[in-house]
Amino acid sequence: MTSRAVNRAVRTLILLSLLMLAGCSRNWIVYRGPGGAGRTDTSIQPPLGVKWKLLLQEKDHRRESFNPPAVFGSSLYFGSADGNLYALDINTGYMEWVFRTAGPINSVPTADREGVYIGSSDGYVYSLDRETGELRWSFQTASAVNSTVVLSGGMVYAISDADALYCLDGKTGSLLWSLPNPIWLRNSFQIHEGTVYFSPGPPEFPHTLAVYDTLSRSYTWHVDTQIDIYNWYSFPAIRGDRLYYAASGVVGGEWEFRFSCLDRNTGEPLWQRQDLAYLDPRLDGEEAFRESTEQLDYLAPALYKNRVFFAAGDMKLRVYHEKTGELLWEKYFDRPLSGAPLVGGSRLFLGLEEREEWGLPGQIVCLSAENGRELWRMDIEGSLLSAPVISGRWLIFGTDRNLFYVLEEVF
């Protein structure tokens, strides 16, 4: 085989192994799902009821971030601001084990048959035995690890704040190679067919988000953010040869958004759309933007058929045509959206913020992904933080009141 053919075969094996694990109706181990698309074929049918919920800390101590869990088999794994990684039985809520780190965990875990992998703000990447929670290995970086941790081809990838992207041996934790990251904080990324989207840019262009081929060990293209007016760039979603992401920032007192579709092979823009935040006059746009950016999946798109969904942290859901960028429909709400959207089957799930001063509880809402028709909603304690996760018959999420929820189908 030629080297090009070998590379193609390796990429295919990596993709098949990810799809086998992530495609299981009970497993959710790839952040935002395969391709970062924010969807699963598993359809969950409202109405939903509370199977169990867990209070992690006192309710009056609001948290700003609560990133989604990983689910493998009958166990779910999530990191907490108290520095603990929790393993819970998804059927009962029973605590299987707890692993304590020396700092808050803002990273998103992943798992395979043997281990659970997580980063901590204490600067370490950890591999734990999935059954017992015992430490298998740890790797010390030079800064906090506050992002996605990704498994690909037997290797573990993690980015530490303003430090580096690290590629580690999944069995031993030994360093295989690294890339400098002098600029980016909380850099959420994915690996698709052996390529990193988005990695920190090359040393000569540090103010960029790049696409990096892990097999040829080379950058292929980058997005130059230094010339941009925005300072937040979302986790990307990939379908075919297209990459979708959004950017946001406060410019001249206005909260602005740009929604983009790029050719994922070249970085060429295929379409871009801009919009201003839609907010109640009682809300401060700059403060709302800051609160939104505490979430790693803020602005992350969700893909369904020919639609791209964006929940931008304001009071409007936007839906664009995946190929043309045409606005297909939009839906307005009486309070800001919370968390990124998730599509399960043909249903779209998202959160609505709790607004005590307006007499509005936090809610989780289910819409038709076809036309936005509301199908169901449920009051929850606090505002949903980050997108929910679907595993089998269950919908899983956390709120800013330190509550961890597992909902299940009622019928």
Helices and strands as residue ranges (DSSP letters): H 3-22, G 34-36, E 39-40, E 48-55, E 70-72, E 75-79, E 84-89, E 95-100, E 110-111, E 115-119, E 124-129, E 135-140, E 149-152, E 155-160, E 164-169, E 175-180, E 190-192, E 195-200, E 208-213, E 218-224, E 232-233, E 237-239, E 242-251, E 254-263, E 269-276, H 285-292, E 302-304, E 307-311, E 316-321, E 327-332, E 337-344, E 347-352, G 356-358, E 362-368, E 374-380, E 384-391, E 394-399, E 403-409
